[in-house]
Amino acid sequence: KSIGKVEKSIMRLAAFEIMIEGVDKRIIINEAINKYYLKDILNK
């Protein structure tokens, strides 16, 4: 049973990687930067 769980988690990770690869990386980077700066502004 533990092997099945490991295989499922690996498959989930692979699906997640494919999803990220399918999205324009610049959009992801911009989102991360925007969230970082927004958090910085809100903390002040």
N, C-alpha and C positions, 0 to 999 in steps of 0.2 A: 504493500500500500504506500509506503514512503517513497518508493521509486515513482509511482504514479503522481504523487504530489509534487515531487521535484520536476518531473517532466512537464506537468501543467504550469508550474511557475516559470520554467524556462520558455515555454511556448508563449506565455503571457508577456514576458520580457521581450521576446522576439517580435511579437505583434506591436508592442509599444515602440520599439526601435523603428519598425517599418512605418508606423504612423508619424513619428518625428521626422524620419527621412523624407516622407511625402510632403511635409510642410516646408515652405520657404524658410530657411534657417535665419535669414535676416529678420523676419517677422518675430521669431522666437527671441532673438537677441534684443530687438527693440522692446518687446514686451518686458523682458527681464530688466532692461535699463530703466524703462518707464516706471516699473514697480519699485525699483531701488530708489530712484529719485523722489517718487511720490512718498515713499516711506520716510525718506530723509526730510522732506518738506513738512510732513505731518508731525514728525518728532520734534521739530523746532517750535 
